[in-house]
Amino acid sequence: MLRSCTAGLRSIWALRGRREGAPRLSMDLQPARRLFSTEKVIHKDWALPNPSWSKDLKLLFDQFMKKCEDGSWERLPSYKRRSTQESEDFKTYFLDPKLVEEERLSQAQLFTRGFEDGLGFEYVIFKNNDEKRTVCLFQGGPYLQGVPGLLHGGAMATMIDIALGSCTGGAVMTANLNINFKRPVPLCSVVVINSQLDKLEGRKLFLSCNVRSVDEKTLYSEATGLFIKLDPEKSST
Ligand SMILES: CCCCCCCCCCCCCC(=O)SCCNC(=O)CCNC(=O)[C@H](O)C(C)(C)COP(=O)(O)OP(=O)(O)OC[C@H]1O[C@@H](n2cnc3c(N)ncnc32)[C@H](O)[C@@H]1OP(=O)(O)O
């Protein structure tokens, strides 16, 4: 597996920055062009196939895209930055200007989307609104290694948090995340995270998920999460 990962890493390096339509940033670009390129990267939807996606990931993606045709499922787009509206919504809860300088905030990016193609978190989430559940297809790249050849548990926890969060809506925060890691996840493999909203109790959303291999034979993790809808009357800081 390590050997195949090394080969994967080599081909990933060969593909660096070649996500279809992705601008290449280099130091010799003129400032105006650099700014334009950066804008394109920020507004790009990253939950779409790129050359680093394995056959398994592409196949599952195509299957779920078919399910989207009758409107029962939808693919959730994913950006490096939250929309201006979403950011404004969250800002109302974090009013203290000393907390994060505005300038720093303008550089902020969703950290799962901060890696080059194939090296970090490659994922797409599909949502079934009627059934209050989502399916996240996730391929963890070589920069997410923990124990040699295996995905870091923190990387898995991050994806579980995002997958559970995708079953919620509006301004929520993770209050509790409980994960049972049952089997280690091979680096560069594809896993499927099935998440659902189990119960809504006032501002509390109780969610659960499982993480399985593509053939569904291996159960890697099970998790539950408590998310809290933020109270507009309270500042969280
Ligand atoms: C397109 C979209 C796709 C999705 C992708 C998204 C991408 C981004 C994804 C990024 C994802 C990033 C995600 C992240 O990284 S979120 C970052 C990690 N999370 C935090 O930093 C949260 C820190 N905590 C807080 O801010 C507050 O504690 C919150 C806001 C959570 C609640 O403070 P608030 O003052 O508002 O509420 P309350 O204290 O009155 O409590 C209310 C009720 O809740 C119950 N309670 C509270 N805590 C717990 C607990 N631990 N276990 C059990 N119960 C708990 C409490 O008993 C009470 O119950 P009841 O008495 O009413 O019965």
The ligand as an SDF file (V2000), in Angstrom:
LIG
                    3D

 63 65  0  0  0  0  0  0  0  0999 V2000
  -22.8820   24.0110    2.1460 C   0  0  0  0  0  0  0  0  0  0  0  0
  -22.6470   23.6830    3.5140 C   0  0  0  0  0  0  0  0  0  0  0  0
  -21.9500   22.4000    3.6600 C   0  0  0  0  0  0  0  0  0  0  0  0
  -21.5130   22.2720    5.0070 C   0  0  0  0  0  0  0  0  0  0  0  0
  -20.0860   22.5370    5.0300 C   0  0  0  0  0  0  0  0  0  0  0  0
  -19.7980   23.4760    6.1040 C   0  0  0  0  0  0  0  0  0  0  0  0
  -18.3940   23.8450    5.9750 C   0  0  0  0  0  0  0  0  0  0  0  0
  -17.9400   24.3560    7.2230 C   0  0  0  0  0  0  0  0  0  0  0  0
  -17.8890   23.2730    8.1830 C   0  0  0  0  0  0  0  0  0  0  0  0
  -17.0790   23.7500    9.2320 C   0  0  0  0  0  0  0  0  0  0  0  0
  -17.4550   22.9660   10.4170 C   0  0  0  0  0  0  0  0  0  0  0  0
  -16.7400   23.5590   11.5140 C   0  0  0  0  0  0  0  0  0  0  0  0
  -17.4410   23.2130   12.7690 C   0  0  0  0  0  0  0  0  0  0  0  0
  -16.5950   23.7070   13.8540 C   0  0  0  0  0  0  0  0  0  0  0  0
  -15.4250   23.5490   13.8360 O   0  0  0  0  0  0  0  0  0  0  0  0
  -17.3710   24.5190   15.1110 S   0  0  0  0  0  0  0  0  0  0  0  0
  -15.9840   24.9000   16.1540 C   0  0  0  0  0  0  0  0  0  0  0  0
  -15.9150   23.9710   17.2990 C   0  0  0  0  0  0  0  0  0  0  0  0
  -16.9630   24.2800   18.1930 N   0  0  0  0  0  0  0  0  0  0  0  0
  -16.8770   25.2930   19.0330 C   0  0  0  0  0  0  0  0  0  0  0  0
  -15.9150   26.0240   19.0900 O   0  0  0  0  0  0  0  0  0  0  0  0
  -18.0810   25.4880   19.8900 C   0  0  0  0  0  0  0  0  0  0  0  0
  -17.7140   26.1560   21.2130 C   0  0  0  0  0  0  0  0  0  0  0  0
  -18.8850   26.1930   22.0340 N   0  0  0  0  0  0  0  0  0  0  0  0
  -19.7590   27.2250   21.9760 C   0  0  0  0  0  0  0  0  0  0  0  0
  -19.5350   28.1940   21.2770 O   0  0  0  0  0  0  0  0  0  0  0  0
  -21.0030   27.0930   22.7760 C   0  0  0  0  0  0  0  0  0  0  0  0
  -20.8400   26.1730   23.8150 O   0  0  0  0  0  0  0  0  0  0  0  0
  -22.2220   26.6770   21.9140 C   0  0  0  0  0  0  0  0  0  0  0  0
  -22.4740   27.7300   20.8130 C   0  0  0  0  0  0  0  0  0  0  0  0
  -22.0090   25.2890   21.2580 C   0  0  0  0  0  0  0  0  0  0  0  0
  -23.4520   26.5780   22.7990 C   0  0  0  0  0  0  0  0  0  0  0  0
  -23.5530   27.7440   23.5030 O   0  0  0  0  0  0  0  0  0  0  0  0
  -24.9560   28.5060   23.6980 P   0  0  0  0  0  0  0  0  0  0  0  0
  -24.7060   29.5330   24.7000 O   0  0  0  0  0  0  0  0  0  0  0  0
  -25.5240   28.9020   22.3910 O   0  0  0  0  0  0  0  0  0  0  0  0
  -25.8890   27.3430   24.2310 O   0  0  0  0  0  0  0  0  0  0  0  0
  -26.0430   26.8330   25.7300 P   0  0  0  0  0  0  0  0  0  0  0  0
  -24.7580   26.7090   26.4400 O   0  0  0  0  0  0  0  0  0  0  0  0
  -27.1300   27.6140   26.3650 O   0  0  0  0  0  0  0  0  0  0  0  0
  -26.5620   25.3440   25.4330 O   0  0  0  0  0  0  0  0  0  0  0  0
  -27.7810   25.1430   24.7350 C   0  0  0  0  0  0  0  0  0  0  0  0
  -28.2060   23.7160   25.0140 C   0  0  0  0  0  0  0  0  0  0  0  0
  -27.1900   22.8160   24.5030 O   0  0  0  0  0  0  0  0  0  0  0  0
  -26.6600   22.0150   25.5620 C   0  0  0  0  0  0  0  0  0  0  0  0
  -25.2140   21.8470   25.3290 N   0  0  0  0  0  0  0  0  0  0  0  0
  -24.3300   22.7860   24.9680 C   0  0  0  0  0  0  0  0  0  0  0  0
  -23.1160   22.2410   24.8140 N   0  0  0  0  0  0  0  0  0  0  0  0
  -23.2460   20.9270   25.1050 C   0  0  0  0  0  0  0  0  0  0  0  0
  -22.3480   19.8410   25.1160 C   0  0  0  0  0  0  0  0  0  0  0  0
  -21.0610   19.9770   24.8030 N   0  0  0  0  0  0  0  0  0  0  0  0
  -22.8370   18.6440   25.4340 N   0  0  0  0  0  0  0  0  0  0  0  0
  -24.1410   18.4570   25.7380 C   0  0  0  0  0  0  0  0  0  0  0  0
  -25.0460   19.4600   25.7410 N   0  0  0  0  0  0  0  0  0  0  0  0
  -24.5940   20.6710   25.4210 C   0  0  0  0  0  0  0  0  0  0  0  0
  -26.9170   22.8160   26.8360 C   0  0  0  0  0  0  0  0  0  0  0  0
  -26.9660   21.9660   27.9610 O   0  0  0  0  0  0  0  0  0  0  0  0
  -28.2890   23.4040   26.5070 C   0  0  0  0  0  0  0  0  0  0  0  0
  -29.2490   22.3970   26.6370 O   0  0  0  0  0  0  0  0  0  0  0  0
  -30.6680   22.7160   27.2890 P   0  0  0  0  0  0  0  0  0  0  0  0
  -30.3710   23.1710   28.6880 O   0  0  0  0  0  0  0  0  0  0  0  0
  -31.2720   23.8230   26.4520 O   0  0  0  0  0  0  0  0  0  0  0  0
  -31.4460   21.4360   27.2060 O   0  0  0  0  0  0  0  0  0  0  0  0
  1  2  1  0
  2  3  1  0
  3  4  1  0
  4  5  1  0
  5  6  1  0
  6  7  1  0
  7  8  1  0
  8  9  1  0
  9 10  1  0
 10 11  1  0
 11 12  1  0
 12 13  1  0
 13 14  1  0
 14 15  2  0
 14 16  1  0
 16 17  1  0
 17 18  1  0
 18 19  1  0
 19 20  1  0
 20 21  2  0
 20 22  1  0
 22 23  1  0
 23 24  1  0
 24 25  1  0
 25 26  2  0
 25 27  1  0
 27 28  1  0
 27 29  1  0
 29 30  1  0
 29 31  1  0
 29 32  1  0
 32 33  1  0
 33 34  1  0
 34 35  2  0
 34 36  1  0
 34 37  1  0
 37 38  1  0
 38 39  2  0
 38 40  1  0
 38 41  1  0
 41 42  1  0
 42 43  1  0
 43 44  1  0
 43 58  1  0
 44 45  1  0
 45 46  1  0
 45 56  1  0
 46 47  1  0
 46 55  1  0
 47 48  2  0
 48 49  1  0
 49 50  1  0
 49 55  2  0
 50 51  1  0
 50 52  2  0
 52 53  1  0
 53 54  2  0
 54 55  1  0
 56 57  1  0
 56 58  1  0
 58 59  1  0
 59 60  1  0
 60 61  2  0
 60 62  1  0
 60 63  1  0
M  END
$$$$
